[in-house]
């Protein structure tokens, strides 16, 4: 009894790869752009608040995310640049840029979570407000914005992982303007030997009017 082994159709495999590439590309672009925007927005919001004891009583203090740590905002810009650069490079370069994108997202998430309970920024403000370098903030509370920034980092991390996994299926920028691209030479037009003006024009163009 003979068994017939089914041979996969190359065209169907290519179509499936193309669909996977398009889907992963759309998800990566959405996650990367949204993640960077969320992280940048979160760093501009209030992360912590408290009071400082001064002569007149309690003085209210607030600290934005950028006051607590500048890492998430900086890495969000790096991640956004890496997301764009993914389409400008190929092969090993695309792999490296995708890794940078993933690391940027992971760094944002880690920095935001570590700084979620940080009080150093408010302690500095309390010391300035009270004039006592050893003063610390009182009634310290934190908001949920650090965790929003961490969520933005996770989205960037996901975009980087998708680029690492499916980036080889994504299109790249056209190489039409790359340095070293040879331009097609125009074919010399036949010269009528009975017309001297055409012979001189051909010589001016650097062509051989004899056709040799």
Secondary structure, DSSP 8 states (H G I E B T S, - for coil): ---------HHHHHHHHHHHHHHHHHHHHHHHHHHHHHHHHHHTSEEEEEEEEETTEEEEEEEEHHHH-SHHHHHHHHHHHHHHHTTT--HHHHHHHHHHHHHHHHHHHHHHHHGGG--HHHHHHHHHHHT-TT---EEEEE-SHHHHHHHHHHHHHHHHHHHHHHGGGS----GGGSTT------------TT-HHHHHHHHHTT--TT--
